[in-house]
Amino acid sequence: MDTQKIDLYMATNSDFFPAEQLPFIREKLVALDESKWMTISALQYKNPTTALIISLLIGGLGIDRFYIGDTGKGVGKLLTCGGAGIWTIIDWFNIQSAARKMNFTKLQTYLY
């Protein structure tokens, strides 16, 4: 795989993944077959900053969890009004890392 493509991909998308997973992602991209590159380069990721803004504004309704693709927890927050507000406050601190983990999980399905 062309290292320039990988460097550009990593520079463009590193904010969307957990920092501790970046060396692993780079290693897998180097070993990746060229035929999968177009699929991986076309993937769309959820922005952790957008998830935080949604969480701050309407997180009590679970919209932040729906946004990152965590439907089960979104329904749970919706039905419990954000866990009576407690879950909402906890998510203000955790939603960005949850978005990065969901993005990493999405990418992992294409790396193998």
N, C-alpha and C positions, 0 to 999 in steps of 0.2 A: 504494500500500500504506500502511496506517495505521502511522505512526511509533511509536505506543505499543506496538503488537504487536511491531514490530521491536526496540525498546528492551528489552522484556521478554524476548524470545527471546535477544538478545545477552547480557543480564545473566545469564540462566539457564544458557546453554550455552557461554559464552566459555572456560571452563576445558577444554572438550573439543577445542578447535582450536588450531593453532599461533598464537601471538600476532601474528606478521607477516601472517597471513591474515585477521585480523578486519576490517580496513577493506574488503578485497575482498568478504568475506561480507556485510557491511552494505550495500555498494553493490549487490550482486546481489539482496539481499532487497528493497531499495527498488524496484528495477525489476521485481520478480517479479509474475507474474500472480496474481490473487487465487485462482484455481482450484487452484493448486499449494500454496497456503499450508497447507491441512489436512494434506497429505502430509508436508510439511517439518516442521510442528510436531509430528507424531506420530512422527518418527524417533527411534530409541533409539541412544544413543552409548555406546561403551565408556569407562569411567572410567579415566583414566591412573593414578590412585592405586591403584585395585584391581589394575591391570596390574602395577604395581611390587610390591605385596604378593605377588601370585602369583609374580612373578619371583624375589623373595627366598626364598619358601618352596619352590616346586617348579618353578623355571625351568629346571633342568637337564633336565627331561623335555619341555620345549617347550610346556608348558601355557600359559605367558604368551603365546606367539605364537598358539596356537590361540584363546585368549580374544579377542585383538584382531582375529582374522580372517586372520592371515598363516599360512595352512595350510602352504605350502611350507617356510617357515623353521621352523615347528613340527615338521614331519616330520624336517627336517634335524637339529634339536637333539635330537629323540627318538632318532634312529638313532645319533648320535655322542655321546650322553650329555652334551649341552651343549657340544659341541666340546672334549671332555676337560676341561670346566669353564671353559675360557677364554671361550667364547661366552656362557656363563651370566653370568660376571662383567661382560663388556662390556654385556650386556643390562640389568644392574642400573642402568646409567647412561643407556641409550638407549631403554628400553621405553616410558617416558612420552611421549617425542617421537614414537615409532613409533605409539603409540595415537592421538595427536592427528592425525598425518598420515593414518592410516586413517579416522578420523572425518571429516576434511576431504574425503578422496576420496569417501566415501559421500555426503556432502552435495552435492558437486559434481555428481554424476549427476542430482540433482533441480533444480539451479539453472539448467541449460541447457535 
